[in-house]
Amino acid sequence: MGFCLINSIAIVAREAQRKYGAERIAVVDFDVHHGNGTQDIFFNDPTVFYGSTHQMPLFPGTGAATETGAGNICNAPLPSRSGRDEMRDAYDGTILPALEAFAPDFLLISAGFDADYRDPLAQLNWRPEDFAWLTGRLMEVAGRRCGGRIVSMLEGGYDRQGLATGVAAHVSTLMGS
């Protein structure tokens, strides 16, 4: 369902478990659309944490805060027109504490840049500095919990300038620039 035919992040999570012996994988998804496929794949798997911020209501209509799986699912839906303050509250108050408590040994990011204020498919108001802030916070958790093991995978983004500036802010932060 949705825009993806193959769930790349789920494949990478399973491969990290199989090939590298990672026991506890975390996936944090900041795409504007809820990752219903990722959530569904891992819904009853306590070895994989799935945390998501996304606009709600919006396609695909999943991702309520009450969808918790085996205690490994953490959704923090955001109303349309949400910006920096709401995003930071969602991460500092909900997603990051749950991620810390899960204590992953590998962190994967579903990095969607369609939360950018210019994106035509949604109505969140994130700026490049918001993507940089969030990336930095995720890196801090990865540094404390999983030896800095972090992989970011590109997801959505439908405004060229928003995609370019969001990705640049994200990658620059990952590189320590």
N, CA, C and O atoms as a DFTB+ gen file, in Angstrom:
708 C
 N C O
     1  1       0.848      -1.177       0.000
     2  2       0.000       0.000       0.000
     3  2       0.894       1.241       0.000
     4  3       1.929       1.258       0.666
     5  1       0.515       2.240      -0.715
     6  2       1.301       3.461      -0.696
     7  2       2.199       3.599      -1.905
     8  3       1.890       3.103      -2.989
     9  1       3.320       4.282      -1.703
    10  2       4.210       4.626      -2.797
    11  2       5.337       3.613      -2.986
    12  3       6.095       3.725      -3.949
    13  1       5.469       2.642      -2.109
    14  2       6.605       1.721      -2.160
    15  2       6.168       0.325      -2.571
    16  3       5.158      -0.186      -2.086
    17  1       6.921      -0.284      -3.458
    18  2       6.667      -1.661      -3.859
    19  2       7.525      -2.629      -3.064
    20  3       7.109      -3.756      -2.796
    21  1       8.710      -2.200      -2.691
    22  2       9.634      -3.016      -1.910
    23  2      10.012      -2.201      -0.677
    24  3      10.361      -1.026      -0.789
    25  1       9.944      -2.816       0.483
    26  2      10.261      -2.115       1.718
    27  2      11.755      -2.267       2.012
    28  3      12.175      -3.194       2.706
    29  1      12.537      -1.347       1.475
    30  2      13.998      -1.417       1.576
    31  2      14.481      -1.380       3.016
    32  3      15.402      -2.113       3.376
    33  1      13.874      -0.540       3.844
    34  2      14.342      -0.411       5.234
    35  2      14.104      -1.705       6.000
    36  3      14.916      -2.076       6.846
    37  1      13.006      -2.395       5.717
    38  2      12.736      -3.681       6.378
    39  2      13.749      -4.732       5.938
    40  3      14.187      -5.548       6.749
    41  1      14.121      -4.717       4.673
    42  2      15.118      -5.653       4.168
    43  2      16.459      -5.406       4.851
    44  3      17.133      -6.351       5.262
    45  1      16.847      -4.135       4.974
    46  2      18.107      -3.791       5.629
    47  2      18.072      -4.195       7.104
    48  3      19.069      -4.690       7.631
    49  1      16.938      -3.990       7.773
    50  2      16.819      -4.387       9.179
    51  2      17.032      -5.887       9.339
    52  3      17.803      -6.319      10.196
    53  1      16.366      -6.663       8.534
    54  2      16.514      -8.119       8.617
    55  2      17.930      -8.559       8.250
    56  3      18.474      -9.484       8.854
    57  1      18.520      -7.897       7.265
    58  2      19.883      -8.245       6.860
    59  2      20.877      -7.904       7.971
    60  3      21.838      -8.643       8.184
    61  1      20.663      -6.810       8.671
    62  2      21.537      -6.458       9.802
    63  2      21.436      -7.511      10.895
    64  3      22.430      -7.830      11.547
    65  1      20.255      -8.045      11.093
    66  2      20.094      -9.115      12.078
    67  2      20.757     -10.406      11.600
    68  3      21.471     -11.062      12.358
    69  1      20.518     -10.761      10.353
    70  2      21.026     -12.026       9.815
    71  2      22.536     -12.009       9.617
    72  3      23.245     -12.898      10.088
    73  1      23.010     -11.003       8.927
    74  2      24.410     -10.986       8.516
    75  2      25.359     -10.473       9.603
    76  3      26.482     -10.962       9.729
    77  1      24.909      -9.490      10.386
    78  2      25.796      -8.854      11.358
    79  2      25.461      -9.196      12.803
    80  3      26.135      -8.728      13.721
    81  1      24.428     -10.007      13.016
    82  2      24.092     -10.427      14.363
    83  2      23.478      -9.361      15.243
    84  3      23.447      -9.512      16.465
    85  1      22.989      -8.289      14.651
    86  2      22.322      -7.248      15.446
    87  2      21.065      -7.852      16.065
    88  3      20.246      -8.454      15.370
    89  1      20.925      -7.689      17.350
    90  2      19.771      -8.268      18.041
    91  2      18.589      -7.319      18.101
    92  3      17.438      -7.744      18.000
    93  1      18.871      -6.039      18.265
    94  2      17.806      -5.051      18.434
    95  2      18.008      -3.922      17.421
    96  3      18.938      -3.122      17.531
    97  1      17.126      -3.882      16.450
    98  2      17.196      -2.891      15.380
    99  2      16.125      -1.833      15.645
   100  3      14.999      -2.158      16.021
   101  1      16.483      -0.578      15.448
   102  2      15.497       0.500      15.533
   103  2      15.372       1.153      14.163
   104  3      16.364       1.383      13.471
   105  1      14.137       1.443      13.792
   106  2      13.840       2.198      12.575
   107  2      13.107       3.452      13.017
   108  3      12.051       3.373      13.644
   109  1      13.666       4.607      12.691
   110  2      12.987       5.884      12.952
   111  2      12.642       6.477      11.595
   112  3      13.500       6.620      10.724
   113  1      11.375       6.817      11.434
   114  2      10.819       7.240      10.149
   115  2      10.288       8.662      10.274
   116  3       9.339       8.914      11.016
   117  1      10.910       9.599       9.540
   118  2      10.385      10.967       9.569
   119  2       9.809      11.400       8.226
   120  3       9.763      12.592       7.921
   121  1       9.377      10.450       7.437
   122  2       8.628      10.754       6.213
   123  2       7.257      11.314       6.607
   124  3       6.714      10.937       7.645
   125  1       6.704      12.195       5.804
   126  2       5.418      12.815       6.140
   127  2       4.270      11.806       6.120
   128  3       3.258      12.004       6.792
   129  1       4.424      10.725       5.352
   130  2       3.416       9.665       5.307
   131  2       3.811       8.564       6.286
   132  3       4.985       8.208       6.389
   133  1       2.843       8.037       6.989
   134  2       3.135       6.942       7.916
   135  2       3.621       5.720       7.152
   136  3       3.080       5.381       6.100
   137  1       4.635       5.065       7.680
   138  2       5.193       3.863       7.062
   139  2       4.413       2.632       7.479
   140  3       4.900       1.801       8.246
   141  1       3.212       2.527       6.973
   142  2       2.329       1.424       7.371
   143  2       2.916       0.055       7.044
   144  3       2.692      -0.904       7.782
   145  1       3.656      -0.047       5.959
   146  2       4.266      -1.330       5.608
   147  2       5.346      -1.724       6.594
   148  3       5.403      -2.875       7.026
   149  1       6.199      -0.787       6.955
   150  2       7.252      -1.065       7.932
   151  2       6.624      -1.439       9.268
   152  3       7.032      -2.409       9.906
   153  1       5.636      -0.667       9.684
   154  2       4.963      -0.969      10.939
   155  2       4.333      -2.358      10.903
   156  3       4.450      -3.119      11.864
   157  1       3.671      -2.690       9.805
   158  2       2.997      -3.972       9.687
   159  2       3.988      -5.142       9.735
   160  3       3.728      -6.155      10.386
   161  1       5.115      -4.997       9.049
   162  2       6.121      -6.062       9.012
   163  2       6.638      -6.372      10.421
   164  3       6.841      -7.535      10.766
   165  1       6.849      -5.334      11.228
   166  2       7.467      -5.519      12.539
   167  2       6.493      -5.413      13.711
   168  3       6.921      -5.386      14.865
   169  1       5.202      -5.352      13.436
   170  2       4.191      -5.065      14.456
   171  2       4.283      -5.996      15.671
   172  3       4.120      -5.544      16.805
   173  1       4.536      -7.262      15.449
   174  2       4.603      -8.227      16.551
   175  2       6.004      -8.759      16.788
   176  3       6.176      -9.858      17.317
   177  1       7.006      -7.984      16.398
   178  2       8.399      -8.410      16.534
   179  2       9.116      -7.519      17.551
   180  3       9.508      -6.400      17.220
   181  1       9.289      -7.998      18.771
   182  2       9.910      -7.163      19.802
   183  2      11.398      -6.901      19.584
   184  3      12.002      -6.166      20.364
   185  1      12.013      -7.484      18.538
   186  2      13.425      -7.229      18.252
   187  2      13.625      -6.008      17.359
   188  3      14.757      -5.583      17.127
   189  1      12.518      -5.441      16.855
   190  2      12.616      -4.269      15.981
   191  2      11.686      -3.179      16.513
   192  3      10.484      -3.390      16.673
   193  1      12.264      -2.021      16.780
   194  2      11.521      -0.828      17.186
   195  2      11.177      -0.038      15.936
   196  3      12.008       0.111      15.040
   197  1       9.956       0.466      15.875
   198  2       9.566       1.358      14.783
   199  2       8.980       2.621      15.403
   200  3       7.970       2.563      16.103
   201  1       9.615       3.764      15.145
   202  2       9.140       5.054      15.622
   203  2       8.889       5.970      14.447
   204  3       9.719       6.079      13.544
   205  1       7.727       6.639      14.460
   206  2       7.354       7.457      13.305
   207  2       6.667       8.747      13.714
   208  3       5.779       8.760      14.566
   209  1       7.102       9.834      13.084
   210  2       6.299      11.051      13.040
   211  2       5.798      11.155      11.614
   212  3       6.493      10.794      10.664
   213  1       4.580      11.655      11.482
   214  2       3.935      11.753      10.172
   215  2       2.724      12.656      10.319
   216  3       2.200      12.834      11.419
   217  1       2.291      13.214       9.224
   218  2       1.088      14.050       9.252
   219  2      -0.142      13.161       9.377
   220  3      -0.242      12.124       8.722
   221  1      -1.076      13.579      10.226
   222  2      -2.328      12.839      10.372
   223  2      -3.449      13.847      10.588
   224  3      -3.332      14.703      11.466
   225  1      -4.516      13.777       9.829
   226  2      -4.808      12.752       8.835
   227  2      -4.069      13.007       7.516
   228  3      -3.853      14.147       7.105
   229  1      -3.702      11.925       6.888
   230  2      -3.052      11.928       5.576
   231  2      -2.912      10.471       5.155
   232  3      -2.863       9.573       5.996
   233  1      -2.849      10.249       3.858
   234  2      -2.650       8.905       3.335
   235  2      -1.436       8.275       4.007
   236  3      -0.424       8.966       4.124
   237  1      -1.450       7.067       4.443
   238  2      -2.438       6.017       4.226
   239  2      -3.495       5.907       5.331
   240  3      -4.310       4.985       5.310
   241  1      -3.492       6.834       6.292
   242  2      -4.517       6.827       7.330
   243  2      -4.185       5.964       8.528
   244  3      -5.038       5.748       9.389
   245  1      -2.960       5.467       8.600
   246  2      -2.521       4.655       9.732
   247  2      -1.543       5.470      10.567
   248  3      -1.173       6.586      10.202
   249  1      -1.130       4.897      11.691
   250  2      -0.113       5.543      12.511
   251  2      -0.651       6.284      13.715
   252  3      -0.044       7.254      14.168
   253  1      -1.782       5.843      14.241
   254  2      -2.306       6.458      15.468
   255  2      -1.373       6.139      16.629
   256  3      -0.687       5.117      16.619
   257  1      -1.351       6.995      17.605
   258  2      -0.511       6.779      18.782
   259  2      -0.889       5.502      19.514
   260  3      -0.069       4.940      20.241
   261  1      -2.104       5.045      19.334
   262  2      -2.570       3.821      20.003
   263  2      -2.086       2.547      19.325
   264  3      -2.269       1.464      19.881
   265  1      -1.477       2.632      18.150
   266  2      -0.933       1.465      17.445
   267  2       0.462       1.195      18.022
   268  3       1.426       1.873      17.666
   269  1       0.563       0.216      18.902
   270  2       1.810      -0.012      19.634
   271  2       2.446      -1.377      19.410
   272  3       3.521      -1.643      19.948
   273  1       1.814      -2.246      18.635
   274  2       2.384      -3.556      18.348
   275  2       2.651      -4.352      19.595
   276  3       1.796      -4.450      20.475
   277  1       3.845      -4.928      19.677
   278  2       4.265      -5.709      20.839
   279  2       5.005      -4.806      21.821
   280  3       5.909      -5.249      22.529
   281  1       4.607      -3.530      21.853
   282  2       5.295      -2.536      22.675
   283  2       6.503      -1.953      21.975
   284  3       7.273      -1.203      22.575
   285  1       6.673      -2.291      20.713
   286  2       7.834      -1.877      19.925
   287  2       7.502      -0.801      18.893
   288  3       8.379      -0.367      18.147
   289  1       6.250      -0.374      18.848
   290  2       5.809       0.625      17.873
   291  2       5.517       1.919      18.615
   292  3       4.822       1.915      19.631
   293  1       6.046       3.022      18.108
   294  2       5.850       4.326      18.738
   295  2       5.516       5.350      17.656
   296  3       6.391       5.800      16.917
   297  1       4.237       5.708      17.576
   298  2       3.789       6.698      16.602
   299  2       3.503       8.022      17.299
   300  3       2.896       8.059      18.369
   301  1       3.946       9.097      16.680
   302  2       3.675      10.443      17.174
   303  2       3.124      11.255      15.993
   304  3       3.850      12.032      15.374
   305  1       1.824      11.065      15.687
   306  2       1.242      11.787      14.555
   307  2       1.206      13.289      14.798
   308  3       1.020      13.745      15.926
   309  1       1.388      14.052      13.721
   310  2       1.405      15.510      13.787
   311  2       0.260      16.084      12.961
   312  3       0.013      15.620      11.847
   313  1      -0.438      17.079      13.484
   314  2      -1.499      17.702      12.690
   315  2      -0.912      18.542      11.557
   316  3       0.230      18.995      11.636
   317  1      -1.702      18.744      10.507
   318  2      -1.231      19.587       9.405
   319  2      -0.849      20.960       9.939
   320  3      -1.394      21.432      10.937
   321  1       0.079      21.577       9.267
   322  2       0.656      22.881       9.600
   323  2       1.630      22.845      10.773
   324  3       2.105      23.888      11.220
   325  1       1.930      21.642      11.272
   326  2       2.910      21.520      12.354
   327  2       4.284      21.937      11.854
   328  3       4.650      21.693      10.704
   329  1       5.020      22.560      12.729
   330  2       6.371      22.999      12.394
   331  2       7.375      22.538      13.431
   332  3       7.228      21.482      14.046
   333  1       8.396      23.354      13.607
   334  2       9.522      23.036      14.474
   335  2       9.101      22.646      15.889
   336  3       9.535      21.613      16.399
   337  1       8.274      23.450      16.521
   338  2       7.929      23.194      17.924
   339  2       7.219      21.867      18.109
   340  3       7.557      21.101      19.011
   341  1       6.240      21.587      17.264
   342  2       5.492      20.332      17.373
   343  2       6.387      19.126      17.071
   344  3       6.291      18.088      17.725
   345  1       7.256      19.282      16.075
   346  2       8.167      18.197      15.716
   347  2       9.129      17.910      16.871
   348  3       9.328      16.752      17.239
   349  1       9.716      18.943      17.432
   350  2      10.655      18.735      18.533
   351  2       9.957      18.152      19.754
   352  3      10.520      17.295      20.435
   353  1       8.750      18.599      20.038
   354  2       7.989      18.026      21.152
   355  2       7.726      16.541      20.925
   356  3       7.845      15.738      21.851
   357  1       7.369      16.174      19.693
   358  2       7.096      14.769      19.375
   359  2       8.335      13.906      19.576
   360  3       8.243      12.797      20.103
   361  1       9.482      14.404      19.163
   362  2      10.708      13.623      19.327
   363  2      11.202      13.643      20.764
   364  3      11.490      12.586      21.327
   365  1      11.306      14.812      21.366
   366  2      11.821      14.884      22.734
   367  2      10.875      14.238      23.751
   368  3      11.328      13.674      24.747
   369  1       9.568      14.319      23.505
   370  2       8.605      13.804      24.464
   371  2       8.141      12.382      24.226
   372  3       7.657      11.730      25.151
   373  1       8.279      11.880      22.990
   374  2       7.713      10.567      22.678
   375  2       8.722       9.633      22.020
   376  3       9.084       8.608      22.599
   377  1       9.176       9.973      20.830
   378  2       9.997       9.045      20.037
   379  2      11.358       8.778      20.681
   380  3      11.729       7.618      20.859
   381  1      12.104       9.815      21.032
   382  2      13.456       9.605      21.553
   383  2      13.478       8.882      22.899
   384  3      14.336       8.021      23.094
   385  1      12.576       9.189      23.840
   386  2      12.575       8.383      25.071
   387  2      12.274       6.902      24.812
   388  3      12.878       6.027      25.432
   389  1      11.346       6.626      23.902
   390  2      11.030       5.229      23.574
   391  2      12.216       4.555      22.886
   392  3      12.503       3.386      23.146
   393  1      12.897       5.279      22.020
   394  2      14.083       4.759      21.340
   395  2      15.192       4.457      22.348
   396  3      15.812       3.395      22.289
   397  1      15.439       5.373      23.260
   398  2      16.448       5.172      24.311
   399  2      16.116       3.933      25.140
   400  3      16.992       3.114      25.419
   401  1      14.850       3.798      25.533
   402  2      14.427       2.661      26.353
   403  2      14.586       1.338      25.605
   404  3      14.893       0.314      26.215
   405  1      14.381       1.354      24.295
   406  2      14.536       0.147      23.479
   407  2      15.999      -0.298      23.437
   408  3      16.282      -1.492      23.350
   409  1      16.918       0.652      23.498
   410  2      18.362       0.387      23.498
   411  2      18.792      -0.449      22.291
   412  3      19.244      -1.583      22.452
   413  1      18.653       0.104      21.089
   414  2      19.015      -0.654      19.890
   415  2      20.520      -0.846      19.773
   416  3      21.305      -0.094      20.351
   417  1      20.911      -1.870      19.010
   418  2      22.327      -1.984      18.684
   419  2      22.598      -1.603      17.225
   420  3      23.718      -1.743      16.732
   421  1      21.560      -1.124      16.549
   422  2      21.686      -0.622      15.175
   423  2      20.505       0.307      14.921
   424  3      19.368      -0.047      15.231
   425  1      20.753       1.485      14.363
   426  2      19.690       2.463      14.098
   427  2      19.585       2.740      12.604
   428  3      20.566       3.100      11.954
   429  1      18.385       2.566      12.074
   430  2      18.095       2.863      10.676
   431  2      17.149       4.058      10.620
   432  3      16.249       4.185      11.450
   433  1      17.358       4.925       9.645
   434  2      16.496       6.088       9.467
   435  2      15.785       6.003       8.125
   436  3      16.426       5.887       7.081
   437  1      14.458       6.061       8.157
   438  2      13.662       6.261       6.940
   439  2      13.555       7.774       6.779
   440  3      12.688       8.417       7.372
   441  1      14.443       8.325       5.973
   442  2      14.598       9.770       5.865
   443  2      13.745      10.332       4.732
   444  3      14.160      10.349       3.573
   445  1      12.560      10.786       5.083
   446  2      11.671      11.415       4.111
   447  2      11.724      12.921       4.248
   448  3      11.694      13.448       5.360
   449  1      11.802      13.603       3.147
   450  2      11.921      15.071       3.179
   451  2      10.662      15.749       2.654
   452  3      10.689      16.917       2.264
   453  1       9.563      15.005       2.648
   454  2       8.280      15.574       2.230
   455  2       7.556      16.281       3.369
   456  3       6.425      16.734       3.193
   457  1       8.192      16.382       4.536
   458  2       7.673      17.224       5.615
   459  2       8.118      18.683       5.411
   460  3       7.728      19.566       6.175
   461  1       8.930      18.924       4.382
   462  2       9.377      20.279       4.055
   463  2       8.174      21.183       3.762
   464  3       7.194      20.747       3.157
   465  1       8.254      22.410       4.183
   466  2       7.145      23.358       4.040
   467  2       6.745      23.609       2.589
   468  3       5.638      24.087       2.339
   469  1       7.607      23.303       1.636
   470  2       7.288      23.530       0.224
   471  2       6.661      22.326      -0.451
   472  3       6.188      22.438      -1.582
   473  1       6.644      21.188       0.205
   474  2       6.217      19.957      -0.453
   475  2       4.744      20.013      -0.848
   476  3       3.909      20.405      -0.033
   477  1       4.406      19.629      -2.082
   478  2       3.031      19.745      -2.567
   479  2       2.079      18.642      -2.098
   480  3       0.866      18.778      -2.255
   481  1       2.606      17.547      -1.522
   482  2       1.746      16.424      -1.159
   483  2       1.297      16.421       0.294
   484  3       0.508      15.563       0.689
   485  1       1.781      17.356       1.092
   486  2       1.438      17.367       2.515
   487  2       1.503      18.790       3.045
   488  3       1.793      19.732       2.307
   489  1       1.231      18.930       4.328
   490  2       1.161      20.269       4.916
   491  2       1.917      20.386       6.232
   492  3       1.423      21.015       7.167
   493  1       3.112      19.791       6.324
   494  2       3.950      20.054       7.483
   495  2       4.894      21.187       7.122
   496  3       5.111      21.468       5.943
   497  1       5.445      21.829       8.117
   498  2       6.235      23.042       7.892
   499  2       7.658      22.917       8.433
   500  3       8.131      23.796       9.153
   501  1       8.336      21.832       8.088
   502  2       9.710      21.647       8.531
   503  2      10.651      22.419       7.605
   504  3      10.376      22.598       6.418
   505  1      11.745      22.861       8.168
   506  2      12.790      23.602       7.456
   507  2      14.076      22.765       7.464
   508  3      14.184      21.810       8.233
   509  1      15.040      23.114       6.623
   510  2      16.291      22.341       6.611
   511  2      16.929      22.218       8.000
   512  3      17.460      21.163       8.344
   513  1      16.879      23.273       8.786
   514  2      17.475      23.213      10.125
   515  2      16.737      22.237      11.049
   516  3      17.317      21.740      12.014
   517  1      15.464      21.964      10.755
   518  2      14.729      20.963      11.531
   519  2      15.237      19.559      11.225
   520  3      15.392      18.734      12.126
   521  1      15.494      19.297       9.946
   522  2      16.057      17.998       9.573
   523  2      17.452      17.834      10.186
   524  3      17.803      16.742      10.635
   525  1      18.242      18.897      10.209
   526  2      19.578      18.842      10.819
   527  2      19.476      18.583      12.320
   528  3      20.214      17.758      12.859
   529  1      18.562      19.285      12.996
   530  2      18.384      19.090      14.443
   531  2      18.020      17.639      14.733
   532  3      18.617      17.006      15.603
   533  1      17.042      17.114      14.004
   534  2      16.583      15.750      14.233
   535  2      17.696      14.737      13.957
   536  3      17.874      13.787      14.719
   537  1      18.430      14.935      12.891
   538  2      19.544      14.048      12.570
   539  2      20.559      14.047      13.705
   540  3      21.048      12.989      14.103
   541  1      20.874      15.216      14.220
   542  2      21.810      15.315      15.336
   543  2      21.324      14.577      16.570
   544  3      22.101      13.898      17.241
   545  1      20.047      14.709      16.868
   546  2      19.468      14.014      18.038
   547  2      19.522      12.497      17.845
   548  3      19.822      11.764      18.788
   549  1      19.234      12.021      16.626
   550  2      19.308      10.590      16.361
   551  2      20.752      10.091      16.453
   552  3      21.002       8.983      16.927
   553  1      21.687      10.902      16.003
   554  2      23.095      10.540      16.110
   555  2      23.533      10.440      17.569
   556  3      24.332       9.573      17.922
   557  1      23.012      11.325      18.413
   558  2      23.331      11.268      19.838
   559  2      22.874       9.943      20.439
   560  3      23.620       9.299      21.176
   561  1      21.650       9.541      20.124
   562  2      21.138       8.261      20.629
   563  2      21.986       7.112      20.083
   564  3      22.354       6.204      20.829
   565  1      22.295       7.149      18.797
   566  2      23.121       6.094      18.203
   567  2      24.492       6.033      18.876
   568  3      25.032       4.947      19.087
   569  1      25.047       7.175      19.208
   570  2      26.333       7.207      19.889
   571  2      26.276       6.580      21.272
   572  3      27.207       5.886      21.681
   573  1      25.188       6.819      21.994
   574  2      25.035       6.271      23.341
   575  2      24.629       4.800      23.336
   576  3      25.101       4.019      24.162
   577  1      23.759       4.428      22.410
   578  2      23.116       3.117      22.474
   579  2      23.689       2.066      21.543
   580  3      23.616       0.876      21.849
   581  1      24.255       2.469      20.419
   582  2      24.668       1.431      19.455
   583  2      26.008       1.734      18.791
   584  3      26.215       1.430      17.616
   585  1      26.897       2.326      19.545
   586  2      28.240       2.540      19.032
   587  2      28.297       3.372      17.768
   588  3      29.230       3.242      16.976
   589  1      27.291       4.236      17.572
   590  2      27.260       5.099      16.393
   591  2      26.809       4.407      15.119
   592  3      26.867       5.000      14.042
   593  1      26.359       3.161      15.222
   594  2      25.909       2.431      14.023
   595  2      24.565       2.987      13.572
   596  3      23.528       2.760      14.196
   597  1      24.621       3.719      12.476
   598  2      23.431       4.385      11.948
   599  2      23.483       4.348      10.424
   600  3      24.527       4.599       9.821
   601  1      22.350       4.035       9.814
   602  2      22.227       4.028       8.357
   603  2      20.983       4.822       8.011
   604  3      19.924       4.622       8.606
   605  1      21.110       5.718       7.056
   606  2      19.985       6.534       6.610
   607  2      19.630       6.156       5.180
   608  3      20.499       6.023       4.318
   609  1      18.333       5.988       4.948
   610  2      17.847       5.644       3.609
   611  2      16.845       6.689       3.152
   612  3      15.923       7.043       3.886
   613  1      17.032       7.177       1.938
   614  2      16.159       8.206       1.385
   615  2      14.763       7.661       1.132
   616  3      14.591       6.596       0.540
   617  1      13.774       8.410       1.590
   618  2      12.368       8.075       1.359
   619  2      11.767       9.174       0.486
   620  3      12.290       9.445      -0.595
   621  1      10.678       9.815       0.927
   622  2       9.957      10.773       0.096
   623  2      10.552      12.169       0.056
   624  3      11.471      12.513       0.799
   625  1       9.988      12.949      -0.839
   626  2      10.358      14.343      -1.032
   627  2       9.978      14.733      -2.452
   628  3      10.577      14.243      -3.409
   629  1       8.988      15.612      -2.600
   630  2       8.396      15.858      -3.918
   631  2       8.530      17.299      -4.383
   632  3       7.988      17.670      -5.424
   633  1       9.242      18.105      -3.627
   634  2       9.605      19.445      -4.062
   635  2      11.122      19.436      -4.213
   636  3      11.836      19.157      -3.250
   637  1      11.621      19.737      -5.404
   638  2      13.059      19.608      -5.656
   639  2      13.912      20.430      -4.704
   640  3      14.911      19.935      -4.182
   641  1      13.529      21.672      -4.474
   642  2      14.322      22.517      -3.585
   643  2      14.231      22.020      -2.143
   644  3      15.236      21.981      -1.434
   645  1      13.029      21.642      -1.712
   646  2      12.863      21.106      -0.364
   647  2      13.650      19.820      -0.162
   648  3      14.264      19.615       0.884
   649  1      13.626      18.961      -1.167
   650  2      14.380      17.710      -1.105
   651  2      15.879      18.005      -1.041
   652  3      16.593      17.437      -0.214
   653  1      16.346      18.887      -1.907
   654  2      17.780      19.202      -1.958
   655  2      18.279      19.821      -0.657
   656  3      19.324      19.421      -0.142
   657  1      17.549      20.783      -0.126
   658  2      18.020      21.448       1.098
   659  2      17.870      20.551       2.321
   660  3      18.708      20.589       3.222
   661  1      16.804      19.739       2.363
   662  2      16.630      18.813       3.478
   663  2      17.697      17.738       3.497
   664  3      18.281      17.448       4.542
   665  1      17.954      17.140       2.322
   666  2      18.986      16.111       2.235
   667  2      20.351      16.703       2.573
   668  3      21.132      16.080       3.293
   669  1      20.648      17.892       2.066
   670  2      21.936      18.530       2.355
   671  2      22.116      18.750       3.857
   672  3      23.195      18.503       4.395
   673  1      21.076      19.207       4.525
   674  2      21.163      19.436       5.977
   675  2      21.362      18.107       6.720
   676  3      22.160      18.020       7.653
   677  1      20.637      17.094       6.298
   678  2      20.715      15.764       6.913
   679  2      22.108      15.141       6.719
   680  3      22.730      14.692       7.683
   681  1      22.583      15.117       5.491
   682  2      23.866      14.501       5.190
   683  2      25.020      15.285       5.817
   684  3      25.971      14.691       6.326
   685  1      24.940      16.610       5.782
   686  2      25.984      17.426       6.422
   687  2      26.082      17.113       7.910
   688  3      27.177      17.027       8.465
   689  1      24.933      16.945       8.547
   690  2      24.934      16.607       9.977
   691  2      25.507      15.213      10.180
   692  3      26.306      15.013      11.094
   693  1      25.128      14.254       9.364
   694  2      25.670      12.899       9.469
   695  2      27.192      12.897       9.311
   696  3      27.893      12.122       9.961
   697  1      27.688      13.776       8.438
   698  2      29.124      13.845       8.178
   699  2      29.872      14.671       9.212
   700  3      31.101      14.737       9.192
   701  1      29.126      15.303      10.117
   702  2      29.770      16.119      11.136
   703  2      30.188      17.485      10.641
   704  3      31.039      18.133      11.251
   705  1      29.600      17.933       9.541
   706  2      29.969      19.240       8.971
   707  2      29.162      20.365       9.599
   708  3      29.342      21.528       9.239
